[in-house]
């Protein structure tokens, strides 16, 4: 798995790590059931602290993109490719809404109003 971070990106590093893994899943580089390299290896490859990688991985686990299993490491969850794509679209929507002056709660209310 070839991951890279954009040095010009202003997002926190753990979000960039999660984004790089999401891209790898979306582009088919990692498929559901595939095991990810250990966090220590990812941190060396990305030149970031291992805790930064772990924070990004935990975020993806919380989104349902990754699964942590004792003895099996971190694997890509079933349906992760779809969840990953949807998560990226949602992040873009939240970003666009903020740029237009809408807060998250206002955006949530807008979504609730959609039939």
Secondary structure, 3 states (H helix, E strand, C coil): CCCCCCCCCCCCHHHHHHHHHHHHHHCCCCCCCCECCCHHHHHHHHCCCHHHHHHHHHHHHHHCCEEEECCCEEEECCCHHHHHHHHHHHHHHHHHHHHCCCCHHHHHHHHHCCC
